[in-house]
Amino acid sequence: MTISEATLGGAIIVSAQGRIDMSNSEDFKDALMAALAGAGAAVIVDMAGVDYISSAGLRSLMIALRSAKAEGKAFGVAALSPLVLEIFTISRFNLVFALYAGVRDAVAALSPDSLGQFDAS
Amino acid sequence: MKITFWGTRGSLPAPLNGAAVRRKLVNALVKAAGLGLDTPEKAEAFCSETLAFAEASTFGGNTSCVQVDTGGQDYLVCDLGSGAREFSMAALARHGPGSPQTYHVLLSHVHWDHIMGFPFFIPAFIPGNRIRIYSCHPRFEWAIRNQSHEPCFPVEFSALSAAIEFVPLEPGTPYEIAGATVTGMAQLHGGDSFGYRIERNGTTLIYTTDAEYKPDDIAQMERTAMFFRDADLVIFDSMYSLAESITLKEDWGHSSNVMGVELCQLARAKALCLFHHEPVNDDARIEAILNETLRFEEITRTGDRLRIHAAHDGLVLEI
């Protein structure tokens, strides 16, 4: 798993690639929590490069969502591959997270002030 | 080993009611229209081959009771939920009341749904029968004795005629019980519960119910995978979805189908049986969960296929 981060106004977009499982879920959680600490309004997790996420990875997302709610920040998950979307659906996390078809959709919904910067980037 | 499921629900018996039976009938009749099912054989074939399990049958409503046939004469059963009544009736029908038997019982814990069948366990009322109840739970004798007590139940434990013994077990220590080697493991559950690894002649059954497995607790995952290692069948508490078990129902002491698959894959187990079904879920819902679990196993498979079952009252599995 590799993780990169981009700041767009009040939103931070965390992009993950590869497999997220028990071996690296703690790193994933740390990256999400760091993004939350730095984000003014929203954190969007770009999952386009993720080909698998285990229960441990889903729990990392859950912990970040809890923190976001406690801090009054928006938290969204975007661009799930069909297979990863299936995992979200089977585990019922599709009912827990705000899911977006693409990162742009997530930015438009959660941090509209950043949309111009997103389109220009 | 032959495994017979007499009770598979979690928390509370969940009998099928008349309205649910009517819905199944209406659905089946509509699907059968025009098929000329004018003999019992044709109707039976239609039920087996055309209708889904949840349309033609039911997962049942009794709480935990699983019989393990290890090949010997004595009975071995895991938990004494409401399914224990039907188990005991089947045993009596087989032998008759005049033929004393020995029943070995492994108790996971003493929550009501796992012991509520004992006051109706008919062999306990018959002189000559021997009932040995084993558990790692520190208060299992107290719980069994005191649920058969006024004002909650009219027949006192002391009135039971069978020879009843209580045998405490230590987690991690193997014991010879009913021809099998049984080892207990402490599980995460309010009030404590214990899973059991049951081995005989190279065949291994894991009975793990009322157990919460935390996906980010690597030590617990590894310890559990070691306990499950190379099992032929894992009977697994899959009461909640993964999301429920991590959010609203975190620390409620139950697990999910997703955790069952992940742990079995980690342990290289051969088969998983979803168990302790949420009483709120109807037959169609449980069957949908089974189908989703089959799909989850398929998309996460990295080695041999893990076979998946959903337990129902009356299911028999050979391992």
Interface residues (C-beta under 8 A of the other chain):
Chain A: M22 S25 E26 K29 Y52 S54 S55 A56 L58 R59 S60 M62 L83 E86 I87 T89 I90 S91 R92 F93 L95 V96
Chain B: K214 P215 D216 I218 M221 S241 L242 A243 E244 I246 T247 S256 N257 V258 M259 E262 E292 T293 R295 F296 I299 T300
